[in-house]
Amino acid sequence: MESIRLSLIFNNFVLFLNFFTTIKLILASSPDPQLPQVIKEPNLDSIKSNGKIRLLGPCQLCREVVRSFEWCLRETDYSSVTHESSKLDDYKDSDKRLAQIIGLLCSDSKQYEDQCKKFSIQHEEIINQWWSVERKEGIGIYDYLCIDKGKVCCPDGMFGPDCSPCPGYPEDICNGRGSCKGNGTRKGNGQCVCHIMYKGDLCEKCGTGTYVISEKNDLQECEKCDKSCLGQCKGSGPKGCHVCKEGYTWDSDYGCLDVDECIELPKNPCKGNTFCVNTDGSYLCYECDKSCDGCHGDGPDSCTKCANDFTLKDGICVDTKLRDRESNLEKSRYITYVGLCFATCIIFQKNIYIASAIGLLVALYIGAAEYTVREIASSPHPLENAVNKLFGQ
């Protein structure tokens, strides 16, 4: 009895220890309600060390945050950040709504997610201020976050630290022929980057490869030179060229004319088992047909010499094995005809009427067979011809 009692006491003690340990683990794993949870900022060092991932500039990054914020609004049944304040206030708990959006923010940014989250954490107070006050005044989150408070972007048509106006701002930036460096950001120097046809400080002049067709108020109107021209030209067409491009030659009557390299060069420029095709200003080399060992064009009828296992027949290089097979089939066909004739003669000795009927059928069969063979052989599409004949089309 004493031993049983000691055993029960020991088992109860073990159960108590297990219960106490379980309670301790649960308490250790639960967050302390008195302590605020710390949001760990993303580590961008791992991104920078990976050359395959491009880091966004400050303004691009802010635009990405705004784009993601608008996506979060749509995902939570708000189609844009420009809703009237009455619509936005229809949601009973505005703070809870914002927390829901912040929880989703940047989750759709893919490779920029860490950068996006870091930026949103750094500017959390500005986002909260916009949500609580400025959005009700009709101010967009982009203008408030990226331009007014974040100071990483500028309005369109402005650039640099102080958002200076681009040349020609606001109606005709760079004469509509280019864009200014740093447009819409706090970077750049505002100089015009001209489109390919123009040059000059304000893109007012004609660039390389163009000619002037008119000029008004120091602004030149331009047209592209002909494709045969090298650099500048004095007018339209091949005759307007100052210098011809490589692959073209000058002609006093027509201007820059294409050189046919396949004919005019001392030797065929295409090497190996290829043939030459002229193009504007150049040429292309194409593989000869597999039946050719050298050729002057496409197809088995353009071979200068037949390849191994091919032989020339009626001006076309044909497969030797195919030719031999056709020859054997032809011999087999004639042997069949002869056999039918012998069979008819044997039957003739026994019954002249049956032999005459069979002979007539054999003659009709041979005539029809030979006609069909000739028709198929002369057709450009033998297989199609045979199928049509088979189905009576």
C-alpha positions in Angstrom: 0.0 0.0 0.0 2.8 2.4 0.9 4.5 1.8 -2.5 1.2 2.5 -4.4 0.7 5.7 -2.5 4.2 6.9 -3.3 3.7 6.1 -6.9 0.5 8.1 -7.1 2.2 11.1 -5.4 5.0 10.9 -7.9 2.7 10.8 -10.9 0.7 13.8 -9.7 3.9 15.7 -9.2 5.0 14.9 -12.8 1.6 16.0 -14.1 1.9 19.3 -12.2 5.3 20.0 -13.7 4.0 19.3 -17.2 1.1 21.7 -16.7 3.3 24.4 -15.3 5.8 24.1 -18.2 2.9 24.3 -20.8 1.5 27.5 -19.2 5.0 29.0 -19.2 5.5 28.3 -22.9 2.1 29.8 -23.8 2.9 33.0 -21.9 6.4 33.2 -23.4 5.0 32.9 -27.0 2.2 35.5 -26.5 3.1 39.2 -27.1 3.1 41.5 -24.1 0.0 43.7 -24.5 1.7 46.5 -22.7 4.7 46.6 -25.1 4.2 48.0 -28.7 5.1 45.6 -31.5 8.2 46.7 -33.4 8.0 46.7 -37.2 11.3 45.5 -38.6 12.4 47.7 -41.4 13.4 45.8 -44.6 17.0 45.4 -45.2 18.0 46.9 -48.6 21.6 45.7 -48.4 20.5 42.3 -49.8 18.8 44.1 -52.7 21.8 46.3 -53.5 24.1 43.3 -53.5 22.0 41.7 -56.1 22.7 43.3 -59.5 19.6 41.8 -61.1 17.3 44.1 -59.0 17.2 47.8 -59.9 16.7 50.3 -57.1 14.1 53.0 -57.8 15.0 56.7 -57.5 13.3 58.7 -54.7 10.5 60.1 -57.0 9.9 56.8 -58.8 9.8 55.1 -55.4 7.2 57.6 -54.1 5.1 57.1 -57.2 5.3 53.3 -56.6 4.0 53.8 -53.0 1.1 56.0 -54.3 0.3 53.4 -57.0 0.2 50.7 -54.4 -1.9 52.8 -52.0 -4.5 53.4 -54.8 -4.5 49.6 -55.5 -5.2 49.0 -51.8 -8.1 51.4 -51.9 -9.5 49.5 -54.9 -9.0 46.2 -53.2 -11.0 47.5 -50.3 -13.9 48.9 -52.5 -12.5 52.4 -52.9 -11.8 53.1 -56.6 -9.6 56.1 -56.1 -8.1 58.6 -53.6 -10.2 61.4 -54.9 -13.5 60.3 -53.5 -15.7 62.9 -51.8 -15.1 63.1 -48.0 -18.7 62.0 -47.3 -18.1 58.7 -49.2 -14.8 58.1 -47.4 -16.3 58.8 -44.0 -19.1 56.3 -44.7 -16.7 53.7 -43.3 -17.4 53.4 -39.5 -13.9 53.1 -38.3 -11.5 55.3 -40.4 -8.4 54.3 -38.3 -9.1 50.6 -38.7 -9.6 51.2 -42.4 -6.2 52.9 -42.7 -4.6 50.0 -40.7 -6.1 47.6 -43.2 -4.7 49.5 -46.2 -1.2 49.9 -44.5 -1.2 46.1 -44.0 -1.7 45.5 -47.7 0.5 48.4 -48.9 3.4 47.4 -51.2 2.3 43.7 -51.3 1.7 44.1 -55.0 5.1 45.8 -55.8 6.9 42.5 -56.6 10.7 43.3 -56.8 10.3 46.7 -55.2 8.3 45.5 -52.2 11.2 46.1 -49.7 12.0 49.6 -51.0 8.3 50.4 -51.0 7.8 49.3 -47.4 10.9 51.2 -46.2 9.6 54.4 -47.8 6.1 54.0 -46.4 7.5 53.4 -42.8 9.7 56.5 -43.1 6.7 58.6 -44.2 4.0 57.0 -42.0 3.2 60.3 -40.2 2.6 62.1 -43.5 0.3 59.3 -44.8 -1.6 59.4 -41.5 -1.9 63.2 -41.8 -3.2 63.0 -45.3 -5.7 60.3 -44.4 -7.0 62.2 -41.4 -7.1 65.8 -42.8 -5.9 66.5 -46.3 -7.9 64.0 -48.2 -11.1 65.6 -47.0 -9.9 68.8 -48.5 -9.6 67.2 -51.9 -5.8 67.0 -52.0 -4.4 64.0 -53.7 -2.0 61.7 -51.9 0.6 62.1 -54.7 0.7 65.9 -54.4 0.8 65.8 -50.6 3.2 62.9 -50.1 5.6 63.2 -53.1 5.6 66.9 -53.8 4.5 69.0 -50.8 5.8 67.0 -47.8 8.1 64.3 -49.1 9.8 66.8 -51.5 11.1 64.0 -53.8 9.0 64.9 -56.9 8.0 68.1 -58.8 4.9 68.9 -60.8 5.0 67.9 -64.5 7.1 70.4 -66.5 9.4 71.3 -63.5 12.7 69.9 -62.3 15.4 70.3 -59.7 15.6 70.9 -55.9 13.4 74.0 -56.2 11.0 72.7 -58.9 12.2 75.2 -61.5 10.2 75.4 -64.8 11.5 73.5 -67.8 12.4 75.6 -71.0 9.1 76.6 -72.7 7.0 75.8 -69.6 4.1 75.3 -69.4 2.6 75.1 -72.9 5.5 74.2 -75.2 8.4 72.5 -73.4 11.4 72.2 -75.7 9.2 73.3 -78.6 7.3 70.0 -78.3 10.4 68.3 -79.8 12.0 66.8 -76.7 11.9 66.6 -72.9 13.9 68.4 -70.2 16.3 66.5 -67.9 14.8 65.8 -64.5 11.2 66.6 -65.5 8.8 65.9 -62.6 11.7 65.1 -60.2 14.1 66.9 -57.8 17.0 65.9 -60.1 18.4 67.0 -63.5 19.5 70.3 -65.0 16.5 71.1 -67.2 18.3 70.9 -70.5 16.4 69.8 -73.5 16.9 66.2 -74.7 15.8 66.5 -78.3 14.0 63.8 -80.4 16.1 62.1 -83.0 15.3 64.6 -85.9 16.2 67.8 -83.9 19.0 69.6 -82.1 19.7 72.9 -80.4 19.2 74.3 -76.9 15.4 74.3 -77.5 15.4 71.6 -80.2 14.7 74.4 -82.7 17.1 73.1 -85.4 17.2 70.2 -87.8 19.4 67.3 -86.6 21.6 64.8 -88.5 19.9 62.9 -91.3 17.3 65.7 -92.0 17.0 68.7 -94.2 15.2 72.1 -93.7 11.9 72.5 -95.5 10.9 75.9 -93.9 11.9 78.2 -91.1 9.7 80.6 -89.0 10.6 82.5 -85.9 14.0 80.7 -85.7 12.2 77.4 -85.6 13.1 75.0 -88.5 10.7 72.5 -90.0 12.5 69.3 -90.9 12.1 66.2 -93.0 14.2 63.0 -93.0 16.8 62.4 -95.7 16.4 59.4 -98.0 17.6 56.1 -96.6 20.4 56.0 -99.2 22.0 59.2 -97.8 24.9 59.2 -95.3 24.5 62.1 -92.8 23.0 65.4 -94.1 21.3 66.0 -97.4 20.1 69.1 -99.3 16.7 67.8 -100.3 14.3 64.9 -100.7 15.0 61.6 -102.5 18.2 59.9 -103.5 19.3 63.0 -105.5 19.3 65.1 -102.4 22.2 63.2 -100.7 25.6 64.8 -100.1 27.2 61.4 -99.7 25.8 57.9 -100.4 25.7 55.2 -97.7 27.7 52.1 -98.0 25.9 49.7 -100.4 24.8 52.6 -102.7 26.6 54.3 -105.6 26.2 57.7 -107.0 24.5 58.1 -110.4 24.3 61.6 -112.0 20.7 61.0 -113.3 19.2 59.2 -110.3 21.3 60.0 -107.3 22.3 57.2 -104.8 21.4 53.8 -106.3 21.5 50.5 -104.7 24.5 48.3 -105.5 23.6 44.7 -106.4 26.3 42.9 -104.5 25.2 39.6 -105.9 26.1 40.6 -109.5 28.6 43.5 -109.3 31.1 42.1 -106.9 34.0 40.2 -108.5 33.0 37.0 -106.6 29.8 35.8 -105.0 29.9 37.2 -101.5 28.1 34.2 -100.0 30.3 31.3 -99.1 29.7 27.6 -98.8 26.4 26.0 -99.8 24.5 29.3 -99.9 23.1 31.7 -102.6 23.0 35.5 -102.6 19.8 37.7 -102.6 20.2 41.5 -103.0 18.5 43.9 -100.6 18.5 47.7 -100.3 22.1 48.7 -99.5 23.2 45.2 -98.7 22.6 41.5 -99.4 21.5 38.3 -97.7 22.8 34.7 -97.9 20.4 31.8 -97.9 21.0 28.0 -97.5 20.8 26.0 -100.7 18.3 23.2 -101.0 19.5 19.9 -99.4 19.8 18.3 -102.8 22.4 20.9 -104.0 26.1 21.1 -103.7 26.3 24.8 -104.6 23.4 26.7 -106.2 22.3 30.0 -107.7 18.8 30.2 -106.2 16.2 28.4 -104.1 15.0 24.9 -104.8 16.3 21.6 -106.3 16.1 23.1 -109.8 18.7 25.8 -109.1 21.6 23.5 -108.2 25.0 24.0 -109.9 25.8 20.5 -108.8 23.8 17.7 -107.1 24.7 16.7 -103.6 25.7 13.1 -102.6 22.8 10.6 -103.0 21.1 13.0 -105.4 21.2 12.8 -109.2 20.1 15.2 -112.0 16.9 14.3 -113.7 15.0 16.6 -116.1 17.0 19.6 -114.7 16.2 18.7 -111.1 18.3 17.0 -108.5 16.3 14.1 -107.2 17.0 11.6 -104.4 18.8 8.6 -105.9 17.0 6.2 -103.6 13.7 7.6 -104.5 14.6 7.3 -108.2 15.6 3.7 -107.8 12.4 3.0 -105.9 10.3 4.6 -108.7 12.2 2.5 -111.2 11.5 -0.7 -109.3 7.8 0.2 -109.0 7.6 0.8 -112.7 9.2 -2.7 -113.4 6.7 -4.3 -110.9 3.8 -2.6 -112.7 4.8 -4.0 -116.1 5.4 -7.4 -114.7 1.9 -7.3 -113.3 0.5 -6.4 -116.7 2.4 -9.3 -118.3 1.1 -11.7 -115.6 -2.5 -10.6 -116.2 -2.1 -11.2 -120.0 -0.6 -14.7 -119.4 -3.5 -15.5 -117.0 -6.0 -14.4 -119.7 -4.3 -16.7 -122.3 -4.4 -19.7 -120.0 -8.2 -19.1 -119.4 -8.7 -18.6 -123.1 -7.7 -22.2 -123.7 -10.6 -23.4 -121.5 -13.4 -20.9 -122.2 -13.2 -18.3 -125.0 -16.1 -16.2 -123.7 -14.8 -15.9 -120.1 -11.3 -15.2 -121.4 -12.6 -12.5 -123.8 -14.4 -10.7 -120.9 -11.4 -11.0 -118.6 -9.1 -9.8 -121.4 -11.3 -6.7 -121.9 -11.2 -5.9 -118.2 -7.4 -6.4 -118.1 -7.1 -4.0 -121.1 -9.3 -1.4 -119.4 -7.4 -1.8 -116.1 -4.0 -1.3 -117.8 -5.2 1.8 -119.7 -6.7 3.4 -116.6 -3.7 2.6 -114.5 -1.2 4.1 -117.0 -3.4 7.2 -117.5 -3.5 7.8 -113.7 0.2 7.3 -113.4 1.0 9.9 -116.1 -1.5 12.4 -114.6 0.0 12.1 -111.1 3.6 12.3 -112.4 2.8 15.6 -114.4 0.9 17.2 -111.4 2.8 19.8 -109.3 1.0 18.2 -106.2 1.0 14.4 -106.9 -0.5 13.4 -103.6 -3.3 16.0 -103.8 -4.0 14.9 -107.4 -4.2 11.2 -106.4 -6.6 12.0 -103.5 -8.9 14.0 -105.8 -9.0 11.2 -108.3 -9.7 8.7 -105.6 -12.8 10.6 -104.4 -13.9 11.6 -107.8 -13.3 15.4 -107.4 
